[in-house]
Amino acid sequence: MQKIPELAQRLLPRGSFARNASMLAGGTALSQALAVLAAPILTRLYPVADFGYFQVYLSLMAFGALAVTLRYEQAIYLPEREEVAAAVFAASFCTVAGMSLAFAALVWLVGRHQLLPRSVEGLSPYLWVIPLSVCGAGTYQTLSIWDLRQKGYRQVSATKVMQVGSQLSTQVGVGLVHAGPLGLLLGDALGRVAGSFSLARFAWQRNRQVFCRLRPAIVLRSALRYRRFPLISAGAALLGVAATALPPLLLAQFYGAKTLGWFALGDRVLGAPTLLVGQAVSQVYSVEAGALSSADPAAMQGLFSRSIKRLVLLGLLPYLMFAMASPALFSFIFGPAWREAGVYAQLLAMMHYLAFIVWPLTPTLNILEEQVWQLAWDAGRLGLTLGALWLAYRRGWPARGAIAAFGAAMLLGYAAHLLLSRYAIARRVRQSSPRPAARPMVAPEYAELEKL
């Protein structure tokens, strides 16, 4: 497993970027190794239908984890002054608290009035897990991005192992004594919050003086300064999640929970390389590109291009293996009942390969504060994916055909984002040349915020 971060270091851009990405990839590699080792146990503890319910829960959580911060945590990367970044950090935490209460109220209403669709009514007894998961996810996201800004890559990497360890131990333990999907859901909830305490301690020890100088008025002005994130970026992010979260819900509605269980496992396994390397690259890329976007757009363009080339090489071998041998591999590793999941994985291999290349670089448009472009892309991808599944169902295609159509729509979406990001960076380079780089103009009402 140690060879994975070493390989990533050779293929990713050299220097601090590669070292930092490799450090995060090392923690993710160990956590994913634990997940892979536990997967055959989980597939024997829980039936296919329970994994289908778990996928529905994960789809709901994909929305909740984004909405709970209203994307304020992404703005932590951008301020030049630590005091302003700390104020955005505080604004993100305030948003997490308010949105978590809103989710608790929503879940109570859904449960009380039995508003879940009939196909997923089995989740009704476990809805209380969702507000806990949402709060834990928002807390961890905010803390981890702050610590990444402070170059705390080692600390964030260590929490990846803590998260997966907490998740898997809970899922296995509860699965041994309780029938139903509760163990899968509760393990995910505990895994999302694990590591938050150590990140909070690191942040307080390193930035105590900055936090102590915060005042409510400064936090409010910071929230207003970066209001495009909740007003535009949050909507774009929710549309983006909808493009991946709603299709499983449609699959459950059109083809049943068993089909969704197969799809969930295949999609999870194919997404593992993106979690292993892509997430680490994305986090470091956001830090580096955020610093370069105004100061040196040409350097950001070079970083973007080099990252694409290395990711193309890094993902080629695993996804070629998925495309050729998934059915046999899934049947051998997870049991004969999961061979169909391997067929689905084979159909989705090309899409996941392009996602492995493009997804780590999707923060580009937000970093350049081109949130409207990101919103348009997310809306377009959502229309493509839902339209593909609806058309497949209306034409009477079997589940395999519907999943192939979904994969093709997602592939087109990722290709479009790659082209759009390249154009946005080139546009920023043209705007900044030949004039020397300068700090963006600050509106008069925010001048005091920048000066503090």
C-alpha positions in Angstrom: 0.0 0.0 0.0 3.0 2.3 0.6 3.7 2.1 -3.2 0.5 4.0 -4.0 1.6 7.4 -2.6 5.1 6.8 -4.1 3.6 6.2 -7.5 1.4 9.3 -7.1 4.5 11.3 -6.2 6.2 10.3 -9.4 3.3 11.0 -11.7 1.9 14.2 -10.1 3.6 17.6 -10.5 6.9 17.7 -8.7 7.7 19.8 -5.6 5.5 20.7 -2.7 2.3 19.9 -4.7 3.4 16.2 -5.1 4.6 15.9 -1.5 1.3 17.3 -0.1 -0.9 15.3 -2.4 1.1 12.1 -1.7 0.7 12.7 2.1 -3.1 13.0 1.7 -3.1 10.1 -0.7 -1.2 7.9 1.8 -3.9 8.4 4.5 -6.6 7.8 2.0 -4.8 4.7 0.7 -4.8 3.2 4.1 -8.4 4.0 4.8 -9.5 2.6 1.4 -7.5 -0.5 2.1 -9.5 -1.0 5.3 -12.7 -0.4 3.3 -11.7 -3.0 0.6 -10.8 -5.6 3.3 -14.2 -5.1 5.0 -16.3 -5.1 1.9 -16.5 -8.9 1.6 -17.6 -9.1 5.2 -20.3 -6.4 4.8 -21.7 -8.0 1.6 -22.2 -11.2 3.7 -23.7 -9.4 6.7 -26.1 -7.3 4.8 -28.4 -8.4 1.9 -28.5 -6.6 -1.4 -31.7 -4.7 -0.5 -30.0 -3.1 2.6 -27.2 -1.8 0.3 -30.0 -0.3 -1.9 -31.4 1.5 1.2 -27.9 2.6 2.1 -27.4 4.1 -1.4 -30.6 6.0 -1.0 -29.3 7.4 2.4 -26.0 8.3 0.8 -27.9 10.1 -2.0 -29.8 12.1 0.6 -26.5 12.8 2.5 -24.8 14.0 -0.6 -27.4 16.9 -0.6 -27.2 17.4 3.1 -23.4 17.5 3.3 -23.3 20.3 0.7 -26.3 22.3 2.0 -25.2 22.3 5.6 -22.3 24.8 5.0 -23.9 26.6 2.0 -20.4 26.3 0.4 -18.9 28.9 2.8 -16.1 26.4 3.6 -14.9 26.7 0.0 -14.3 30.4 0.5 -11.8 29.8 3.3 -9.1 29.2 0.7 -9.4 32.6 -0.9 -8.7 35.5 1.5 -5.2 36.8 1.6 -5.4 37.8 5.3 -5.7 35.1 8.0 -8.2 37.3 10.0 -10.6 37.4 7.0 -10.2 33.6 6.4 -10.9 33.0 10.1 -14.1 35.1 9.9 -15.3 33.0 6.9 -14.4 29.9 8.9 -16.7 31.1 11.7 -19.4 32.0 9.3 -19.3 28.4 8.0 -19.7 27.0 11.5 -22.7 29.3 12.2 -24.2 28.0 8.9 -23.6 24.4 10.0 -25.5 24.9 13.2 -28.5 26.6 11.6 -28.8 24.2 8.8 -28.4 21.1 11.0 -31.4 22.3 13.0 -33.3 22.8 9.8 -32.5 19.3 8.7 -33.7 17.9 12.0 -37.0 19.7 11.6 -37.4 18.5 8.0 -36.7 14.9 9.0 -39.3 15.1 11.7 -41.9 16.3 9.3 -41.1 13.6 6.7 -41.3 10.9 9.4 -44.5 12.2 11.0 -46.4 12.6 7.8 -44.9 9.5 6.1 -43.7 11.4 3.0 -41.1 8.8 1.8 -41.9 7.1 -1.5 -43.1 3.6 -1.2 -40.0 2.1 -2.8 -37.8 3.4 0.1 -40.3 3.2 3.0 -37.8 0.8 4.7 -35.7 3.8 5.7 -38.4 5.4 7.8 -37.2 4.0 11.2 -33.7 5.3 10.5 -34.3 8.9 9.4 -33.1 10.2 12.7 -29.5 9.3 11.6 -29.6 12.0 8.9 -29.4 15.2 11.0 -26.5 13.7 13.0 -24.7 12.8 9.8 -25.3 16.2 8.3 -23.9 18.1 11.3 -20.9 15.8 11.5 -20.2 16.2 7.8 -20.4 20.0 8.0 -18.2 20.2 11.0 -15.5 18.0 9.5 -15.5 19.8 6.1 -15.1 23.2 7.7 -12.3 22.1 10.0 -10.4 20.1 7.4 -10.4 23.0 4.9 -9.1 25.4 7.5 -6.3 23.0 8.4 -5.5 22.5 4.7 -5.1 26.3 4.4 -2.7 26.1 7.3 -0.8 23.3 5.5 -1.9 20.7 8.0 -1.8 17.9 5.4 -0.5 15.4 7.9 -3.3 16.1 10.4 -6.0 15.8 7.7 -4.5 12.6 6.3 -4.6 11.0 9.8 -8.3 11.7 10.1 -9.1 9.8 7.0 -8.0 6.6 8.7 -9.9 7.5 11.8 -13.1 8.1 9.8 -13.0 4.8 7.9 -12.0 2.8 11.1 -15.0 4.3 13.0 -17.3 3.6 10.1 -16.4 0.0 9.4 -16.2 -1.1 13.1 -19.7 0.3 13.6 -21.1 -1.3 10.4 -19.6 -4.7 11.2 -20.5 -4.6 14.9 -24.1 -3.5 14.4 -24.5 -5.9 11.5 -23.7 -8.8 13.7 -26.4 -8.1 16.2 -29.1 -6.2 14.3 -31.0 -7.0 11.1 -31.6 -4.2 8.6 -29.6 -1.3 7.2 -29.1 0.6 10.6 -25.5 -0.5 10.9 -24.6 0.8 7.5 -26.2 4.2 8.2 -25.0 4.6 11.7 -21.4 3.6 10.7 -21.5 6.3 8.0 -22.7 8.9 10.5 -20.0 8.2 13.1 -17.4 8.1 10.3 -18.2 11.5 9.1 -17.6 13.2 12.5 -14.5 11.1 13.4 -11.3 13.1 13.4 -13.1 16.5 13.9 -11.8 16.8 17.5 -8.1 16.4 16.5 -8.5 18.9 13.6 -10.2 21.4 16.0 -7.3 21.0 18.5 -4.7 21.6 15.7 -6.6 24.7 14.6 -6.9 26.1 18.1 -3.3 25.5 19.0 -2.0 27.1 15.8 -4.5 30.0 15.3 -5.8 30.8 18.8 -4.9 34.5 18.6 -6.6 34.9 15.3 -9.8 33.3 16.5 -9.8 35.4 19.7 -9.8 38.6 17.7 -13.0 37.7 15.8 -16.0 39.8 16.4 -19.6 39.2 15.2 -19.5 42.3 12.9 -16.4 40.9 11.1 -18.0 37.5 10.6 -21.1 39.1 9.2 -19.1 41.3 6.8 -17.1 38.3 5.7 -20.3 36.3 5.0 -21.5 39.2 2.9 -18.2 39.6 1.1 -18.4 35.9 -0.1 -22.1 35.8 -0.5 -21.8 34.4 -4.0 -20.9 31.1 -2.5 -24.2 30.5 -0.7 -26.2 32.3 -3.4 -24.7 30.7 -6.5 -22.1 28.1 -5.6 -24.4 26.3 -3.2 -27.1 26.0 -5.8 -24.5 24.8 -8.4 -23.2 22.2 -6.0 -26.6 20.9 -5.1 -27.4 20.5 -8.8 -24.1 18.7 -9.2 -24.9 16.3 -6.4 -28.4 15.9 -7.9 -26.8 14.6 -11.1 -25.2 11.7 -9.1 -27.7 11.3 -6.2 -31.0 11.4 -8.0 -30.2 8.7 -10.6 -29.9 6.0 -7.8 -33.3 7.1 -6.5 -34.7 6.8 -10.0 -33.1 3.4 -10.4 -34.8 2.2 -7.2 -38.1 3.6 -8.5 -37.8 2.1 -12.0 -36.0 -1.2 -11.4 -36.2 -1.9 -7.6 -33.9 -2.0 -4.6 -32.0 -5.0 -5.7 -30.8 -3.3 -8.9 -29.9 -0.3 -6.9 -27.8 -2.5 -4.5 -25.8 -3.9 -7.4 -25.4 -0.4 -8.8 -24.3 1.0 -5.4 -21.5 -1.6 -5.0 -20.2 -1.2 -8.5 -20.3 2.6 -8.4 -18.6 2.5 -5.0 -15.7 0.2 -6.1 -15.1 2.2 -9.3 -15.1 5.4 -7.3 -12.4 4.1 -5.0 -9.4 5.3 -7.1 -10.9 8.8 -7.2 -11.2 8.8 -3.4 -7.7 7.3 -3.1 -5.8 9.8 -5.3 -8.3 12.3 -6.7 -9.5 13.6 -3.4 -6.0 14.3 -2.3 -5.1 16.0 -5.6 -8.3 18.1 -5.4 -7.6 19.4 -1.9 -4.0 20.3 -2.6 -4.9 21.8 -6.0 -7.5 24.0 -4.4 -4.9 25.4 -2.0 -2.3 26.0 -4.7 -4.7 27.2 -7.4 -6.4 29.5 -4.9 -3.1 31.3 -4.2 -2.2 31.5 -7.9 -5.6 32.5 -9.4 -5.0 36.2 -8.9 -1.2 36.4 -8.4 -0.1 34.3 -11.3 -2.8 32.8 -13.6 -0.3 31.5 -16.1 1.2 29.4 -13.3 -2.3 28.1 -12.4 -2.7 27.2 -16.1 0.5 25.2 -16.0 -0.6 23.5 -12.8 -3.9 22.5 -14.4 -2.4 21.1 -17.5 0.3 19.1 -15.7 -2.3 17.7 -13.3 -4.4 16.4 -16.2 -1.5 14.6 -17.8 -0.4 12.9 -14.6 -4.0 11.8 -13.8 -4.5 10.3 -17.2 -1.5 8.1 -16.7 -2.3 7.3 -13.1 -5.8 6.1 -13.7 -5.2 4.1 -16.9 -4.2 0.8 -15.5 -6.9 0.4 -12.8 -9.8 1.4 -15.1 -8.5 -0.8 -17.9 -8.7 -3.7 -15.4 -12.2 -2.7 -14.4 -13.3 -2.5 -18.1 -12.0 -6.0 -18.8 -12.6 -8.2 -15.8 -15.1 -6.6 -13.4 -17.8 -9.4 -13.5 -15.3 -12.1 -12.6 -13.6 -10.0 -10.0 -16.9 -9.0 -8.2 -18.1 -12.6 -8.2 -14.8 -13.8 -6.7 -14.4 -11.1 -4.1 -18.0 -10.4 -3.0 -19.7 -13.6 -3.8 -21.7 -15.0 -6.8 -24.7 -12.9 -5.9 -22.8 -9.7 -6.8 -21.7 -10.7 -10.3 -24.3 -8.3 -11.8 -22.6 -5.5 -9.9 -19.5 -6.3 -11.8 -21.4 -6.1 -15.1 -22.6 -2.6 -14.1 -19.1 -1.6 -13.1 -17.9 -2.7 -16.6 -20.5 -0.4 -18.2 -19.4 2.5 -16.0 -15.6 2.1 -16.3 -15.0 4.7 -19.0 -17.1 7.3 -17.2 -15.3 6.7 -13.9 -11.9 7.0 -15.7 -12.8 10.4 -17.0 -14.2 11.4 -13.6 -10.9 10.3 -12.0 -9.2 12.8 -14.3 -11.6 15.7 -14.2 -13.2 15.6 -10.7 -10.1 16.6 -8.8 -10.0 19.8 -10.9 -13.6 20.7 -10.7 -13.0 23.5 -8.0 -11.4 25.5 -10.9 -14.5 27.6 -11.8 -15.3 28.4 -8.1 -11.6 29.4 -7.5 -11.9 31.8 -10.5 -15.2 33.0 -9.0 -17.0 31.9 -12.2 -19.9 30.5 -10.1 -22.4 31.2 -12.9 -20.5 29.0 -15.3 -20.4 26.3 -12.7 -24.1 26.6 -12.1 -24.9 26.3 -15.8 -22.7 23.2 -16.1 -24.3 21.5 -13.1 -27.8 22.2 -14.4 -26.8 20.8 -17.8 -25.3 17.7 -16.4 -28.4 17.1 -14.2 -30.6 17.4 -17.3 -28.4 14.9 -19.2 -28.3 12.2 -16.5 -32.0 12.3 -15.5 -33.0 12.5 -19.2 -30.9 9.5 -20.0 -32.5 7.4 -17.3 -36.0 8.5 -18.1 -35.6 7.9 -21.8 -34.2 4.4 -21.1 -37.1 3.5 -18.8 -39.7 4.9 -21.2 -38.3 2.9 -24.1 -38.4 -0.3 -22.0 -34.7 -0.8 -21.7 -33.4 -3.3 -19.1 -31.4 -2.1 -16.1 -28.1 -2.6 -17.9 -29.2 -0.3 -20.7 -30.3 2.4 -18.3 -27.0 2.3 -16.4 -25.1 2.4 -19.7 -27.1 5.5 -20.7 -26.4 7.1 -17.3 -22.7 6.5 -17.7 -22.6 8.0 -21.2 -24.4 11.1 -20.0 -22.0 11.6 -17.1 -19.0 11.1 -19.4 -20.3 13.9 -21.7 -20.7 16.1 -18.6 -17.2 15.6 -17.3 -15.7 16.2 -20.8 -17.6 19.5 -21.0 -16.4 20.6 -17.6 -12.8 19.9 -18.6 -13.1 22.1 -21.7 -14.9 24.9 -19.7 -12.2 25.0 -17.0 -9.5 25.2 -19.6 -11.3 28.1 -21.3 -11.9 29.9 -18.0 -8.2 29.7 -17.0 -7.1 30.9 -20.5 -9.5 33.8 -20.2 -8.0 34.8 -16.8 -4.5 34.6 -18.3 -5.5 36.9 -21.2 -7.1 39.4 -18.8 -4.0 39.5 -16.6 -1.5 39.9 -19.4 0.5 42.0 -20.1 -0.4 44.0 -17.0 1.3 42.9 -13.8 -0.8 40.9 -11.4 -2.8 43.0 -8.9 -5.1 42.3 -6.1 -8.8 42.2 -7.1 -10.7 45.4 -6.5 -12.5 45.4 -3.2 -15.9 47.2 -2.9 -15.8 50.2 -0.5 -18.1 48.4 2.0 -15.5 45.7 2.3 -12.4 47.9 2.5 -12.5 47.9 6.3 -12.8 44.1 6.3 -9.6 43.7 4.3 -7.8 46.2 6.5 -9.3 45.0 9.8 
